[in-house]
Amino acid sequence: MMEYCYHRGFKIHLLGLCSIRHFVGEELPAALAYGVRGLDTCAAFTLGVRGMELTKDSPRLFLGDINASRYSFLGWEQLLLIEENMRILDTWVEGPETEQ
């Protein structure tokens, strides 16, 4: 599908991750080759809230009841992990030429 859109000049933005390992190993190389530079996913936030750093081996986690008040106030450690996870995800989508 990415190849089809790419050759027809459509702008490509990915939504979600089926699994982080599959995305990094299988989809990301193709996405970079076809010029994808955007990705929407809750993985960075979800893992950060649960105190976990985003890696290719991170499990796919769900927050559960998002109406619960437990997500109204996040601690500094959670907020810092969310920020770091978003930075990690951004470096993956930006491609290897921008990594330091």
MODELLER restraints for C-alpha pairs under 7 A, 6 or more apart:
rsr = mdl.restraints
at = mdl.atoms
rsr.add(forms.Gaussian(group=physical.xy_distance, feature=features.Distance(at['CA:2:A'], at['CA:34:A']), mean=6.68, stdev=0.5))
rsr.add(forms.Gaussian(group=physical.xy_distance, feature=features.Distance(at['CA:3:A'], at['CA:34:A']), mean=6.64, stdev=0.5))
rsr.add(forms.Gaussian(group=physical.xy_distance, feature=features.Distance(at['CA:6:A'], at['CA:34:A']), mean=5.89, stdev=0.5))
rsr.add(forms.Gaussian(group=physical.xy_distance, feature=features.Distance(at['CA:12:A'], at['CA:36:A']), mean=5.41, stdev=0.5))
rsr.add(forms.Gaussian(group=physical.xy_distance, feature=features.Distance(at['CA:13:A'], at['CA:36:A']), mean=6.04, stdev=0.5))
rsr.add(forms.Gaussian(group=physical.xy_distance, feature=features.Distance(at['CA:13:A'], at['CA:37:A']), mean=6.83, stdev=0.5))
rsr.add(forms.Gaussian(group=physical.xy_distance, feature=features.Distance(at['CA:13:A'], at['CA:38:A']), mean=4.90, stdev=0.5))
rsr.add(forms.Gaussian(group=physical.xy_distance, feature=features.Distance(at['CA:13:A'], at['CA:39:A']), mean=5.81, stdev=0.5))
rsr.add(forms.Gaussian(group=physical.xy_distance, feature=features.Distance(at['CA:14:A'], at['CA:38:A']), mean=6.25, stdev=0.5))
rsr.add(forms.Gaussian(group=physical.xy_distance, feature=features.Distance(at['CA:14:A'], at['CA:39:A']), mean=4.70, stdev=0.5))
rsr.add(forms.Gaussian(group=physical.xy_distance, feature=features.Distance(at['CA:14:A'], at['CA:40:A']), mean=6.38, stdev=0.5))
rsr.add(forms.Gaussian(group=physical.xy_distance, feature=features.Distance(at['CA:15:A'], at['CA:39:A']), mean=5.72, stdev=0.5))
rsr.add(forms.Gaussian(group=physical.xy_distance, feature=features.Distance(at['CA:15:A'], at['CA:40:A']), mean=4.83, stdev=0.5))
rsr.add(forms.Gaussian(group=physical.xy_distance, feature=features.Distance(at['CA:15:A'], at['CA:41:A']), mean=6.37, stdev=0.5))
rsr.add(forms.Gaussian(group=physical.xy_distance, feature=features.Distance(at['CA:16:A'], at['CA:40:A']), mean=5.57, stdev=0.5))
rsr.add(forms.Gaussian(group=physical.xy_distance, feature=features.Distance(at['CA:16:A'], at['CA:41:A']), mean=4.49, stdev=0.5))
rsr.add(forms.Gaussian(group=physical.xy_distance, feature=features.Distance(at['CA:17:A'], at['CA:23:A']), mean=6.52, stdev=0.5))
rsr.add(forms.Gaussian(group=physical.xy_distance, feature=features.Distance(at['CA:17:A'], at['CA:41:A']), mean=6.50, stdev=0.5))
rsr.add(forms.Gaussian(group=physical.xy_distance, feature=features.Distance(at['CA:19:A'], at['CA:60:A']), mean=6.17, stdev=0.5))
rsr.add(forms.Gaussian(group=physical.xy_distance, feature=features.Distance(at['CA:20:A'], at['CA:56:A']), mean=5.41, stdev=0.5))
rsr.add(forms.Gaussian(group=physical.xy_distance, feature=features.Distance(at['CA:20:A'], at['CA:57:A']), mean=6.73, stdev=0.5))
rsr.add(forms.Gaussian(group=physical.xy_distance, feature=features.Distance(at['CA:20:A'], at['CA:58:A']), mean=6.51, stdev=0.5))
rsr.add(forms.Gaussian(group=physical.xy_distance, feature=features.Distance(at['CA:21:A'], at['CA:56:A']), mean=4.64, stdev=0.5))
rsr.add(forms.Gaussian(group=physical.xy_distance, feature=features.Distance(at['CA:21:A'], at['CA:57:A']), mean=5.61, stdev=0.5))
rsr.add(forms.Gaussian(group=physical.xy_distance, feature=features.Distance(at['CA:24:A'], at['CA:56:A']), mean=6.30, stdev=0.5))
rsr.add(forms.Gaussian(group=physical.xy_distance, feature=features.Distance(at['CA:32:A'], at['CA:95:A']), mean=6.50, stdev=0.5))
rsr.add(forms.Gaussian(group=physical.xy_distance, feature=features.Distance(at['CA:37:A'], at['CA:93:A']), mean=5.80, stdev=0.5))
rsr.add(forms.Gaussian(group=physical.xy_distance, feature=features.Distance(at['CA:37:A'], at['CA:94:A']), mean=6.25, stdev=0.5))
rsr.add(forms.Gaussian(group=physical.xy_distance, feature=features.Distance(at['CA:38:A'], at['CA:93:A']), mean=6.86, stdev=0.5))
rsr.add(forms.Gaussian(group=physical.xy_distance, feature=features.Distance(at['CA:44:A'], at['CA:54:A']), mean=6.37, stdev=0.5))
rsr.add(forms.Gaussian(group=physical.xy_distance, feature=features.Distance(at['CA:44:A'], at['CA:82:A']), mean=5.72, stdev=0.5))
rsr.add(forms.Gaussian(group=physical.xy_distance, feature=features.Distance(at['CA:44:A'], at['CA:85:A']), mean=4.78, stdev=0.5))
rsr.add(forms.Gaussian(group=physical.xy_distance, feature=features.Distance(at['CA:44:A'], at['CA:86:A']), mean=5.39, stdev=0.5))
rsr.add(forms.Gaussian(group=physical.xy_distance, feature=features.Distance(at['CA:45:A'], at['CA:82:A']), mean=5.06, stdev=0.5))
rsr.add(forms.Gaussian(group=physical.xy_distance, feature=features.Distance(at['CA:46:A'], at['CA:61:A']), mean=6.75, stdev=0.5))
rsr.add(forms.Gaussian(group=physical.xy_distance, feature=features.Distance(at['CA:46:A'], at['CA:62:A']), mean=6.74, stdev=0.5))
rsr.add(forms.Gaussian(group=physical.xy_distance, feature=features.Distance(at['CA:46:A'], at['CA:63:A']), mean=6.28, stdev=0.5))
rsr.add(forms.Gaussian(group=physical.xy_distance, feature=features.Distance(at['CA:47:A'], at['CA:53:A']), mean=6.42, stdev=0.5))
rsr.add(forms.Gaussian(group=physical.xy_distance, feature=features.Distance(at['CA:47:A'], at['CA:54:A']), mean=6.66, stdev=0.5))
rsr.add(forms.Gaussian(group=physical.xy_distance, feature=features.Distance(at['CA:48:A'], at['CA:78:A']), mean=5.32, stdev=0.5))
rsr.add(forms.Gaussian(group=physical.xy_distance, feature=features.Distance(at['CA:48:A'], at['CA:79:A']), mean=6.99, stdev=0.5))
rsr.add(forms.Gaussian(group=physical.xy_distance, feature=features.Distance(at['CA:48:A'], at['CA:81:A']), mean=4.69, stdev=0.5))
rsr.add(forms.Gaussian(group=physical.xy_distance, feature=features.Distance(at['CA:48:A'], at['CA:82:A']), mean=4.32, stdev=0.5))
rsr.add(forms.Gaussian(group=physical.xy_distance, feature=features.Distance(at['CA:48:A'], at['CA:85:A']), mean=6.84, stdev=0.5))
rsr.add(forms.Gaussian(group=physical.xy_distance, feature=features.Distance(at['CA:49:A'], at['CA:78:A']), mean=5.11, stdev=0.5))
rsr.add(forms.Gaussian(group=physical.xy_distance, feature=features.Distance(at['CA:49:A'], at['CA:82:A']), mean=6.90, stdev=0.5))
rsr.add(forms.Gaussian(group=physical.xy_distance, feature=features.Distance(at['CA:51:A'], at['CA:78:A']), mean=5.95, stdev=0.5))
rsr.add(forms.Gaussian(group=physical.xy_distance, feature=features.Distance(at['CA:51:A'], at['CA:81:A']), mean=6.80, stdev=0.5))
rsr.add(forms.Gaussian(group=physical.xy_distance, feature=features.Distance(at['CA:53:A'], at['CA:81:A']), mean=6.37, stdev=0.5))
rsr.add(forms.Gaussian(group=physical.xy_distance, feature=features.Distance(at['CA:53:A'], at['CA:85:A']), mean=6.06, stdev=0.5))
rsr.add(forms.Gaussian(group=physical.xy_distance, feature=features.Distance(at['CA:54:A'], at['CA:85:A']), mean=5.27, stdev=0.5))
rsr.add(forms.Gaussian(group=physical.xy_distance, feature=features.Distance(at['CA:91:A'], at['CA:99:A']), mean=6.32, stdev=0.5))
